[in-house]
């Protein structure tokens, strides 16, 4: 890529003239020079630098994806394929519309408030935030906000892209019951948000199947691998033929299959294992993972679409969009 100085030399004009053309100040540039400079800019694929003057304009073309990382992983939150896919799809779609994506990840929502408010952004995609925090983001920035998997009821001015989480938990538990798994443990990171909705579906299926609910079967697992492995060791003594482990994330379900295999427990003959999300790796495990499919790419695309509509001043048809789920039965149950 050529510099402004190099383009000016080739065009036989001053660097100031080239700079004026780049920034659209062409009133005093002759048509001949304008055409010559524009051809050179296109030929050398000159990219305009986004300096402070650009960031201070009314429209920055920057979208912030803020992730309130209640989950943490050994290396990065993007070790979970769910987050990596959300990021990749959103970035590609925004790039097509000449927007730039800024990412900020923190478990501290106050840090996110301060950082996002300090930047001149056009809009926000907020991932795994509480509803009241989405409202606050909108108030602090006065910019449109679209959330993914909001925690709580949607009542403010933001738009949420969620999932039929209750239905997913319900249908998976129904499936496990029909496969004659009689001791079904549900393993989750938390007892709120999407995990809670999936648990409610689990409870309904148990009630309809006439299976008494055991609160000890709702197992909270750590996001730290060492702690999870200690918990899995403790669970070995209570697992018996006919038990099933319903992980509310494929990330952990795949880990669980590996752990059981190392301890000479056959999946699904001894213990069934199910997940939720249908991440790209779920079909490649041994055995392939039974899971609840959600279209992660569709979720990211819907968030971008709704944000672009808000930026264009279009009122949303709904502020709480719930995307469908599908039960995928594979060999792990």
C-alpha positions in Angstrom: 0.0 0.0 0.0 1.3 3.4 -1.0 1.6 6.4 1.4 0.1 9.8 0.8 3.6 11.2 0.0 4.2 8.5 -2.7 0.8 9.1 -4.3 1.4 12.9 -4.3 4.8 12.3 -6.0 3.3 10.1 -8.7 0.3 12.5 -9.3 2.7 15.5 -9.2 0.6 17.3 -6.6 1.1 18.3 -3.0 0.5 15.9 -0.1 -2.2 18.4 1.1 -4.1 17.9 -2.2 -4.0 14.1 -1.8 -5.2 14.5 1.8 -8.1 16.7 0.8 -9.2 14.2 -1.8 -9.0 11.3 0.7 -11.2 13.3 3.2 -13.7 14.5 0.6 -12.5 18.2 0.6 -12.4 18.5 -3.2 -13.8 21.9 -3.7 -10.5 23.4 -4.8 -9.2 20.4 -6.6 -9.5 20.4 -10.4 -11.5 17.6 -12.0 -8.3 16.3 -13.8 -6.3 16.1 -10.6 -9.2 14.6 -8.7 -9.6 11.9 -11.3 -5.9 11.2 -11.4 -5.6 11.0 -7.6 -8.7 8.8 -7.3 -7.3 6.3 -9.8 -4.0 6.1 -7.9 -5.9 5.6 -4.6 -7.9 2.8 -6.1 -4.8 1.3 -7.8 -2.8 1.2 -4.6 -5.8 0.3 -2.4 -5.2 3.2 -0.1 -6.9 2.7 3.3 -7.9 5.8 5.2 -6.4 5.9 8.7 -8.9 6.0 11.6 -7.2 8.7 13.7 -8.7 10.7 16.5 -10.5 13.0 14.1 -12.4 10.1 12.7 -13.3 8.8 16.2 -14.7 12.2 17.2 -17.1 12.3 14.2 -20.8 11.9 14.8 -20.6 8.4 13.2 -17.6 6.3 14.0 -18.8 3.1 12.2 -17.6 1.2 15.3 -19.8 -1.4 16.9 -18.8 -2.6 20.4 -19.4 -6.3 21.3 -19.3 -6.2 25.1 -19.2 -9.6 26.8 -20.0 -9.8 30.5 -17.9 -12.9 31.1 -19.5 -14.7 34.0 -17.9 -17.8 32.5 -14.1 -17.9 32.4 -11.9 -20.5 30.8 -8.3 -21.6 31.2 -7.1 -19.5 28.3 -9.9 -17.3 27.0 -13.6 -17.1 26.9 -13.3 -17.7 23.2 -12.1 -21.2 24.1 -15.8 -22.0 24.1 -16.8 -22.4 20.4 -20.1 -20.6 21.1 -18.4 -17.3 21.7 -15.9 -17.7 18.9 -18.8 -18.4 16.4 -20.8 -15.4 17.7 -17.8 -13.2 17.2 -16.8 -14.5 13.8 -20.3 -14.3 12.2 -21.0 -10.8 13.7 -17.6 -9.4 12.5 -18.1 -10.7 9.0 -21.6 -9.3 8.6 -20.6 -5.9 10.1 -17.6 -5.7 7.8 -19.9 -6.2 4.8 -21.8 -3.1 6.0 -18.5 -1.1 6.4 -18.6 -1.2 10.2 -15.7 -2.0 12.5 -16.1 -4.4 15.5 -14.6 -3.5 18.9 -14.5 -6.3 21.5 -14.4 -5.8 25.3 -14.7 -8.7 27.7 -14.8 -8.4 31.5 -16.5 -10.1 34.4 -16.9 -6.7 36.0 -19.9 -4.9 34.5 -18.7 -1.5 35.9 -15.5 -1.8 33.9 -17.6 -2.4 30.8 -19.7 0.6 31.6 -16.6 2.9 31.9 -14.9 1.5 28.8 -18.0 1.6 26.5 -19.0 5.1 27.6 -15.5 6.4 26.8 -15.6 5.4 23.2 -17.6 7.1 20.4 -19.4 4.0 19.2 -22.5 3.7 17.0 -24.1 0.7 18.8 -23.6 -2.2 21.2 -24.1 -6.0 21.0 -24.2 -7.0 24.7 -23.6 -10.7 25.4 -24.9 -12.4 28.6 -25.8 -9.2 30.4 -28.6 -8.7 33.0 -31.6 -6.8 31.6 -31.0 -3.9 34.0 -27.4 -3.6 32.8 -28.5 -3.4 29.1 -30.8 -0.6 30.1 -27.9 1.2 31.8 -25.6 0.7 28.8 -28.2 2.4 26.6 -28.6 5.3 29.1 -24.9 5.8 29.4 -24.1 5.8 25.7 -27.5 6.9 24.2 -26.8 4.3 21.5 -28.9 1.3 20.4 -28.3 -1.9 22.3 -29.0 -5.5 21.1 -28.4 -8.2 23.7 -27.7 -11.9 23.2 -29.1 -14.2 25.9 -30.2 -11.5 28.3 -30.6 -12.5 31.9 -34.0 -11.4 33.1 -37.1 -9.9 31.6 -36.9 -7.6 28.6 -38.7 -4.4 29.6 -36.5 -1.5 28.4 -35.5 -0.1 25.0 -33.0 -2.8 24.0 -33.7 -5.8 21.8 -32.8 -9.3 22.9 -31.9 -12.3 20.8 -32.6 -15.4 22.8 -33.5 -19.0 22.5 -36.3 -21.4 23.3 -34.2 -22.6 26.3 -37.2 -23.9 28.3 -38.3 -26.0 25.3 -34.7 -27.3 24.8 -34.4 -28.5 28.4 -37.9 -30.0 28.3 -37.4 -32.0 25.0 -34.0 -33.3 26.1 -35.3 -34.6 29.4 -38.2 -36.2 27.7 -35.8 -38.0 25.4 -33.7 -39.3 28.3 -36.8 -40.6 30.0 -37.9 -42.4 26.9 -34.5 -44.0 26.7 -35.1 -45.4 30.3 -32.6 -43.2 32.0 -34.1 -43.0 35.5 -31.5 -40.9 37.4 -31.0 -37.8 35.4 -28.5 -35.2 36.7 -28.4 -31.7 35.2 -25.0 -30.0 35.3 -24.8 -26.2 34.9 -22.6 -23.2 35.6 -25.4 -21.2 37.3 -29.0 -21.3 38.5 -30.1 -18.1 36.6 -30.5 -16.9 33.0 -30.6 -19.5 30.3 -29.4 -22.3 32.6 -32.4 -21.6 34.8 -34.8 -21.7 31.9 -33.3 -25.0 30.7 -33.7 -26.4 34.2 -37.4 -25.4 34.3 -37.9 -27.4 31.1 -36.2 -30.3 32.8 -38.5 -30.0 35.8 -41.6 -30.0 33.7 -40.5 -33.2 31.8 -39.8 -34.9 35.1 -43.2 -34.0 36.5 -45.0 -35.2 33.4 -43.0 -38.4 33.5 -44.0 -39.0 37.1 -40.3 -38.9 38.3 -39.8 -37.2 41.7 -37.5 -34.2 41.6 -34.2 -34.6 43.6 -32.6 -31.2 44.2 -29.3 -33.0 44.6 -29.5 -33.8 40.9 -29.1 -30.1 40.0 -25.3 -29.9 40.1 -23.4 -26.6 39.8 -20.0 -27.1 38.2 -17.0 -24.7 38.2 -15.6 -23.0 35.1 -12.2 -24.0 36.4 -11.1 -27.4 35.0 -9.3 -28.6 38.1 -12.4 -28.0 40.2 -14.6 -29.7 37.6 -12.4 -32.8 37.6 -12.7 -33.0 41.4 -16.5 -32.8 41.1 -16.6 -35.5 38.5 -14.5 -37.7 40.7 -17.0 -37.2 43.5 -19.9 -38.0 41.2 -18.5 -41.4 40.2 -19.7 -43.0 43.4 -23.3 -42.0 42.7 -23.4 -42.9 39.0 -25.0 -46.3 38.2 -26.2 -48.1 35.2 -29.2 -46.1 33.9 -27.8 -42.7 35.1 -27.7 -39.8 32.6 -25.7 -36.5 32.7 -27.4 -33.6 31.0 -24.8 -30.9 30.6 -26.2 -27.5 29.8 -23.2 -26.8 27.5 -21.6 -29.0 24.9 -18.2 -27.7 26.1 -18.6 -29.6 29.4 -20.5 -32.6 27.9 -17.6 -33.4 25.7 -15.2 -33.1 28.6 -17.6 -35.4 30.6 -17.5 -38.1 27.9 -13.7 -38.1 28.0 -13.6 -38.3 31.8 -16.0 -41.2 31.9 -14.1 -43.0 29.2 -10.9 -42.7 31.1 -12.7 -44.2 34.1 -13.9 -47.2 32.1 -17.5 -46.1 32.1 -19.2 -46.8 28.8 -21.3 -44.1 27.1 -24.2 -44.7 26.5 -24.3 -48.3 27.8 -23.5 -47.4 31.4 -24.2 -43.7 31.6 -25.9 -41.4 29.0 -24.4 -38.0 28.2 -26.3 -35.1 26.6 -25.4 -31.5 25.9 -26.8 -28.2 24.7 -25.8 -25.9 21.8 -24.6 -28.3 19.1 -21.2 -26.7 18.7 -19.1 -27.7 15.8 -17.2 -30.4 17.8 -20.3 -32.2 19.2 -20.6 -34.5 16.2 -16.9 -35.5 16.3 -16.8 -36.9 19.9 -16.7 -40.6 20.5 -19.5 -41.4 20.7 -21.1 -38.4 18.9 -23.0 -36.2 21.3 -26.8 -36.0 21.7 -27.5 -32.4 22.1 -30.0 -29.5 21.7 -29.2 -27.7 18.5 -29.3 -23.9 18.4 -28.2 -22.1 15.2 -25.4 -20.0 16.7 -24.7 -18.3 13.4 -28.4 -17.3 13.1 -28.3 -15.8 16.6 -25.3 -13.6 15.7 -26.8 -12.7 12.4 -30.1 -11.7 14.1 -28.3 -9.5 16.5 -26.5 -7.7 13.7 -29.7 -7.4 11.7 -31.6 -5.9 14.6 -28.8 -3.5 15.5 -28.6 -2.2 11.9 -32.4 -1.6 11.9 -32.1 0.3 15.1 -29.3 2.4 13.6 -31.6 3.2 10.7 -34.3 4.3 13.1 -36.6 1.3 12.4 -38.7 0.3 15.4 -38.4 -3.5 16.2 -41.4 -5.7 15.6 -40.4 -7.5 18.9 -38.0 -6.6 21.7 -37.6 -10.3 22.7 -36.8 -12.6 19.8 -36.6 -16.3 20.6 -35.0 -18.5 18.1 -36.0 -22.2 17.7 -34.2 -25.3 19.0 -34.0 -28.8 17.8 -33.3 -32.1 19.6 -30.4 -34.0 17.9 -30.2 -37.6 18.9 -26.8 -39.2 18.4 -25.0 -42.1 20.0 -24.2 -40.8 23.4 -27.7 -41.6 24.7 
